[in-house]
Amino acid sequence: MKENNFGKTISQARKQKELSQESLAKVLHVSRQSISNWENNINIPDLLTLEKLCKTLNLNFSELSTKLGFYPHNKKTYIKIMTLLIISMLLITFFLFFLIKYKNKFEVYSISIDNNNIVLTNGIFIKSNVNYYFQLGNIEFIDNDNPSNYKVVIYIKNENGVRLLLEKVYSDSIILNEKYGYSEYFDNEFDINDVYMDLIQIDNKKKVLTYKLNFIQIFKNDRLFYFKNDKINNQNEKEYFFNIKIDEELLLNNNYIFNNYDYIKEVKDGTFQYNLKTNKLFFYNDNTNLSYDFKNGDVSCQVVDLETEKMILDFNFNNDKIICYSQDCKNYEVYLNIIKEEVQSLINNDDDK
């Protein structure tokens, strides 16, 4: 039997069974038009309907399905292949579940201190499902006090009380490293929002300086698969400034006032603050913190919703590239321009000297 004789074959078999197209359609639960299309070789039934058709008209299913190009043409073979497919899908599902549950998730935080008298650099905290790593970093006093004159005490303070994490004389290699599950330092009660540091002067134990350590998330691999993200580009941002030192005369000429090792300028929507030692310009108000590093041109921004106290905007910007850490950074230019305009004002005034 040739393939184009399929319609003739079922038409003859139907008539031998003395079935009308309408009657056969009811048996197969299809429309009469479907029967007509098959008999005129317009299309063919699917495999399961073909099997029922062959049983109804006493036709050879294996031979007919083979002629029509179906594979598999044997019901047992079909069942075996479907079983293998189902098993394969179950194995893939199990593998994906295992991968999601046990993949090495980790979060990376930078550690900083919001205080005009001290600068903390290179502080980092890495949290994963196999390890915790805490590095305090380097402490530098604005008034040139020597941090090695102090003992460092790091502790957690919350409604449950105070729990000591570390107490030792300051060095630039204060590190806490713990395998997940040991809970010597980082147990289930450890919260990055509750970490404090005391600096106790060794010669004068009455002098105690207390600081809250701020953990700012800079990376989190909470996605199973990573795809290339489109950069947010703005051609107007490409000309930016770095490797520039702002002198005191320039700041005073731009209405900055010297105050406690920093230069301050109050504006309508907040405060600008420049630190000579770190060569950084800051802007802040009730919910916004911006910083610009004149050494490398880096801009960082964090904006908090005052009602929910949740971070709604968090990004880093350098030249024409933005790295977004919050869910949405579409309105980043509004905040970027706040500090950019001040930087340009300082640079332009410097060029006019």
C-alpha positions as CSV (number, residue, x, y, z in Angstrom):
1,M,0.0,0.0,0.0
2,K,1.4,3.4,-1.0
3,E,1.0,6.4,1.4
4,N,-1.2,8.2,-1.0
5,N,-3.6,5.3,-0.9
6,F,-4.3,5.8,2.8
7,G,-7.5,7.7,2.1
8,K,-8.7,5.0,-0.3
9,T,-7.8,2.2,2.1
10,I,-9.9,3.6,5.0
11,S,-12.7,4.6,2.7
12,Q,-13.0,1.0,1.3
13,A,-12.7,-0.5,4.8
14,R,-15.4,1.9,6.2
15,K,-17.8,1.0,3.3
16,Q,-17.1,-2.8,3.9
17,K,-18.2,-2.2,7.5
18,E,-21.3,-0.4,6.2
19,L,-20.4,2.7,8.2
20,S,-21.1,6.2,7.2
21,Q,-18.6,9.0,7.7
22,E,-20.8,10.4,10.4
23,S,-21.1,7.0,12.2
24,L,-17.3,6.4,12.1
25,A,-16.7,9.9,13.4
26,K,-18.9,9.2,16.4
27,V,-17.0,6.0,17.2
28,L,-13.7,7.8,17.0
29,H,-14.9,11.0,18.8
30,V,-13.9,13.2,15.9
31,S,-15.8,15.4,13.4
32,R,-17.2,14.0,10.2
33,Q,-15.0,16.6,8.3
34,S,-11.9,14.8,9.8
35,I,-13.0,11.5,8.3
36,S,-13.6,13.3,5.0
37,N,-10.1,14.9,5.1
38,W,-8.5,11.5,5.8
39,E,-10.2,9.8,2.9
40,N,-9.2,12.6,0.6
41,N,-5.6,12.5,1.8
42,I,-5.8,16.1,3.1
43,N,-4.3,15.0,6.4
44,I,-4.0,12.0,8.6
45,P,-5.0,11.1,12.2
46,D,-2.7,11.1,15.1
47,L,-1.1,7.9,16.3
48,L,-3.7,7.1,19.1
49,T,-6.6,7.9,16.8
50,L,-5.1,5.8,14.0
51,E,-4.8,2.8,16.4
52,K,-8.5,3.2,17.3
53,L,-9.4,3.6,13.6
54,C,-7.6,0.4,12.7
55,K,-9.4,-1.6,15.4
56,T,-12.7,-0.3,14.2
57,L,-12.1,-1.1,10.5
58,N,-10.0,-4.3,11.1
59,L,-6.9,-2.7,9.5
60,N,-3.3,-3.6,10.3
61,F,-2.1,-0.9,12.6
62,S,1.6,-1.7,12.5
63,E,1.7,-1.8,8.7
64,L,-0.5,1.3,8.3
65,S,1.5,3.4,10.8
66,T,4.8,2.4,9.2
67,K,3.5,3.4,5.8
68,L,2.4,6.8,7.2
69,G,5.9,7.4,8.7
70,F,4.9,7.1,12.3
71,Y,7.7,6.1,14.8
72,P,7.4,4.0,16.8
73,H,4.9,1.9,14.9
74,N,4.7,-0.7,17.6
75,K,2.6,0.0,20.6
76,K,5.0,-1.8,23.0
77,T,7.9,0.2,21.6
78,Y,5.9,3.4,22.0
79,I,5.2,2.6,25.6
80,K,8.8,1.8,26.3
81,I,10.0,5.0,24.8
82,M,7.4,7.1,26.6
83,T,8.4,5.3,29.9
84,L,12.1,6.2,29.2
85,L,11.1,9.8,28.5
86,I,9.2,10.0,31.8
87,I,12.0,8.5,33.8
88,S,14.5,10.9,32.1
89,M,12.3,13.9,33.0
90,L,12.1,12.7,36.6
91,L,15.8,12.4,36.8
92,I,16.4,15.8,35.3
93,T,13.8,17.3,37.8
94,F,15.6,15.6,40.7
95,F,19.0,16.8,39.4
96,L,17.7,20.4,39.2
97,F,16.2,20.2,42.7
98,F,19.5,18.9,44.0
99,L,21.5,21.6,42.2
100,I,19.2,24.4,43.5
101,K,19.2,23.1,47.1
102,Y,22.9,22.3,47.4
103,K,24.6,24.8,45.1
104,N,27.2,27.0,46.8
105,K,25.1,30.1,47.5
106,F,27.1,33.0,48.8
107,E,26.7,36.7,49.6
108,V,29.5,39.3,49.7
109,Y,29.4,42.5,51.8
110,S,31.7,45.4,52.2
111,I,32.1,46.7,55.8
112,S,32.1,50.4,56.6
113,I,31.7,52.9,59.5
114,D,29.5,56.0,59.3
115,N,31.7,58.3,61.4
116,N,33.7,61.5,60.5
117,N,36.6,60.6,62.8
118,I,37.6,57.2,61.5
119,V,38.0,55.5,58.1
120,L,37.6,51.7,57.7
121,T,38.9,50.3,54.4
122,N,39.1,46.7,53.0
123,G,36.5,45.4,55.3
124,I,34.6,42.4,53.9
125,F,32.2,39.7,54.9
126,I,31.5,36.6,52.8
127,K,28.6,34.3,53.8
128,S,28.1,31.0,52.0
129,N,26.5,27.6,52.8
130,V,29.9,26.1,53.4
131,N,31.9,29.0,55.1
132,Y,31.7,32.4,56.8
133,Y,34.6,34.8,56.4
134,F,34.9,38.2,58.2
135,Q,37.8,40.6,57.6
136,L,37.7,43.8,59.6
137,G,40.1,45.7,57.3
138,N,42.3,48.7,58.0
139,I,41.4,51.4,60.5
140,E,42.7,54.9,60.1
141,F,42.0,57.9,62.3
142,I,41.4,61.3,60.7
143,D,43.3,63.0,63.6
144,N,46.3,60.7,62.9
145,D,45.8,58.7,66.2
146,N,47.5,55.3,65.9
147,P,45.0,52.4,65.9
148,S,47.6,50.1,67.3
149,N,47.1,51.9,70.6
150,Y,43.7,50.3,70.8
151,K,42.2,47.0,71.6
152,V,39.5,45.9,69.2
153,V,36.3,44.4,70.6
154,I,33.7,43.1,68.1
155,Y,30.3,42.0,69.4
156,I,26.7,41.4,68.6
157,K,24.2,43.6,70.5
158,N,20.4,43.1,70.2
159,E,17.4,42.6,72.4
160,N,18.8,39.2,73.6
161,G,21.9,40.9,75.1
162,V,25.5,41.2,74.0
163,R,27.6,38.3,72.6
164,L,31.3,38.7,72.1
165,L,32.9,37.7,68.8
166,L,36.4,38.9,69.1
167,E,38.7,40.8,71.5
168,K,42.4,41.5,70.6
169,V,44.9,44.3,70.0
170,Y,44.4,46.0,66.7
171,S,46.2,44.7,63.6
172,D,45.4,45.0,59.9
173,S,44.8,41.2,59.8
174,I,41.8,40.7,62.1
175,I,39.9,37.8,60.5
176,L,37.2,35.4,61.6
177,N,36.9,32.4,59.4
178,E,34.4,29.6,60.3
179,K,33.1,26.5,58.5
180,Y,29.3,26.5,58.2
181,G,27.6,24.7,61.1
182,Y,30.3,25.2,63.8
183,S,28.5,28.3,65.1
184,E,31.4,29.6,67.2
185,Y,30.9,33.1,65.8
186,F,28.1,33.0,63.3
187,D,25.2,31.1,64.8
188,N,21.6,31.4,63.8
189,E,21.2,34.6,65.9
190,F,24.0,36.4,63.9
191,D,22.5,39.4,62.2
192,I,24.6,41.8,60.2
193,N,22.5,44.7,61.5
194,D,23.6,44.0,65.1
195,V,27.4,44.1,64.8
196,Y,29.3,46.7,66.8
197,M,33.0,47.5,67.4
198,D,34.6,49.1,70.5
199,L,38.1,50.5,70.4
200,I,39.5,50.6,73.9
201,Q,42.7,52.6,74.4
202,I,45.4,50.4,75.9
203,D,47.0,53.1,78.0
204,N,43.8,54.7,79.1
205,K,41.1,52.1,79.4
206,K,38.5,54.7,80.1
207,K,38.7,55.9,76.5
208,V,36.2,53.7,74.6
209,L,35.1,54.5,71.1
210,T,32.0,52.6,69.9
211,Y,31.0,52.2,66.2
212,K,28.3,50.3,64.4
213,L,29.6,48.2,61.5
214,N,27.6,48.7,58.3
215,F,27.4,45.7,56.0
216,I,26.6,46.7,52.4
217,Q,25.8,43.9,50.0
218,I,27.9,44.0,46.8
219,F,27.1,40.6,45.4
220,K,24.7,37.7,45.8
221,N,24.4,34.6,43.6
222,D,20.8,33.8,44.4
223,R,20.1,32.9,40.7
224,L,20.8,29.4,39.4
225,F,21.7,30.6,35.9
226,Y,23.4,33.9,35.0
227,F,22.8,35.6,31.7
228,K,24.5,38.6,30.4
229,N,22.8,41.8,31.6
230,D,22.4,44.8,29.3
231,K,24.4,47.7,30.5
232,I,22.6,50.9,31.2
233,N,24.5,53.4,29.1
234,N,24.2,57.1,28.8
235,Q,26.5,58.8,26.3
236,N,26.4,62.0,28.3
237,E,28.1,60.3,31.2
238,K,31.3,59.3,29.4
239,E,33.3,62.4,30.3
240,Y,33.8,62.0,34.0
241,F,36.7,63.0,36.4
242,F,39.2,61.0,38.4
243,N,42.7,61.3,39.7
244,I,41.9,64.9,40.9
245,K,42.8,66.4,44.2
246,I,40.5,69.1,45.6
247,D,42.3,71.7,47.6
248,E,41.0,73.7,50.6
249,E,40.9,77.0,48.8
250,L,38.7,75.6,46.1
251,L,36.3,74.3,48.7
252,L,36.1,77.5,50.6
253,N,35.5,79.4,47.4
254,N,32.5,77.0,46.7
255,N,30.8,77.9,50.0
256,Y,32.2,74.9,52.0
257,I,32.8,75.4,55.7
258,F,35.5,73.6,57.6
259,N,34.0,71.5,60.3
260,N,35.7,68.7,62.3
261,Y,38.2,67.5,59.7
262,D,35.7,67.8,56.9
263,Y,34.3,70.5,54.6
264,I,30.5,70.9,54.8
265,K,28.0,72.7,52.5
266,E,24.3,72.7,53.3
267,V,22.0,72.8,50.2
268,K,18.3,72.8,49.8
269,D,17.9,69.0,49.6
270,G,20.7,67.8,51.8
271,T,24.4,68.2,52.7
272,F,27.6,67.9,50.8
273,Q,30.7,66.8,52.7
274,Y,34.2,66.5,51.4
275,N,37.0,64.7,53.2
276,L,40.5,65.8,52.4
277,K,42.1,62.6,53.6
278,T,40.1,60.2,51.6
279,N,39.5,62.6,48.7
280,K,35.8,61.7,48.6
281,L,32.7,63.8,48.2
282,F,29.5,62.8,50.0
283,F,25.9,63.8,49.7
284,Y,23.3,62.8,52.2
285,N,19.8,63.5,53.5
286,D,17.2,61.5,55.4
287,N,17.0,58.7,52.9
288,T,19.8,59.1,50.4
289,N,23.6,58.5,50.6
290,L,25.8,59.3,47.7
291,S,29.6,59.3,47.4
292,Y,32.1,60.2,44.7
293,D,35.7,59.0,44.8
294,F,38.0,61.5,43.1
295,K,40.8,58.9,42.9
296,N,39.0,56.6,40.5
297,G,35.7,58.2,39.6
298,D,33.5,55.7,41.4
299,V,30.0,56.8,42.5
300,S,28.0,54.8,44.9
301,C,24.4,55.4,45.9
302,Q,21.9,53.9,48.4
303,V,18.3,55.2,48.8
304,V,16.1,53.9,51.5
305,D,12.3,54.0,51.8
306,L,11.7,55.8,55.1
307,E,8.4,54.1,55.8
308,T,9.5,50.5,55.2
309,E,13.3,51.1,55.9
310,K,14.0,48.9,52.8
311,M,16.7,49.7,50.2
312,I,14.9,50.8,47.0
313,L,18.0,51.9,45.0
314,D,21.5,50.6,45.3
315,F,24.1,51.0,42.5
316,N,27.7,51.7,41.7
317,F,28.7,53.8,38.7
318,N,32.0,54.4,36.9
319,N,32.3,56.3,33.7
320,D,29.6,54.8,31.5
321,K,28.9,51.6,33.3
322,I,26.4,51.0,36.1
323,I,26.2,47.9,38.4
324,C,22.8,47.6,39.9
325,Y,22.4,45.8,43.2
326,S,18.7,46.7,43.8
327,Q,15.7,45.3,41.9
328,D,15.4,48.4,39.8
329,C,17.9,51.1,38.8
330,K,15.9,52.8,36.0
331,N,15.9,56.2,37.8
332,Y,19.6,56.2,38.7
333,E,20.3,59.3,36.7
334,V,18.2,61.5,39.0
335,Y,20.5,60.7,41.9
336,L,23.7,60.5,39.9
337,N,23.2,64.0,38.7
338,I,23.0,65.3,42.2
339,I,26.6,64.5,42.9
340,K,27.8,64.9,39.3
341,E,26.7,68.5,39.1
342,E,28.6,69.3,42.3
343,V,31.7,67.5,41.1
344,Q,31.5,69.4,37.8
345,S,31.1,72.7,39.7
346,L,34.2,72.0,41.7
347,I,36.2,70.9,38.6
348,N,35.1,73.9,36.5
349,N,36.0,76.3,39.3
350,D,39.4,74.6,39.6
351,D,40.0,75.1,35.9
352,D,39.2,78.8,36.2
353,K,41.9,79.4,38.7
